[in-house]
């Protein structure tokens, strides 16, 4: 009814699938040998159909994941870029303000040490983000607006992008 008949190759593929399923069921089902030939063929056909449906569902799920993963990656890149900008602004504030005056007390020495550690920490964080994210000059002008180029095409190592 509106469907084309199966080709010989398709018929053979169905037969092969049912035969393989029958062998698998014979290995795993202890009651298999007690069934009649017709019952075994019917059970194998039903199992093969269920397996094919499960495979189709997995393919759909995998395709959905492949579509969503780049979007999630782009979001993580945007978050890292925003974090980098905030860190750079905070670093600039620290660098624009001189360290506390050293009056010889432990408190002032600690404040100077903390100031220096803050600057070094911010510089390391920014360097790590810069190493992870693509260089803005490497990207095409329209890529900042979200072009079709994937993170792979822009050379981003996804494993190095921390999850939020």
Secondary structure, DSSP 8 states (H G I E B T S, - for coil): -------HHHHHHHHHHHHHHHHHHHHH-TTGGGS-HHHHHHHHHHHHHHHHHHHHHHHHHHHHHHHHHHHHHHHHHHHHHHHHHHHHHHHHHHHHS------SSHHHHHHHHHHHHHHHHHHHHHHHHHHHS--TTTS-GGGGG--S--TTTTT--GGGS---
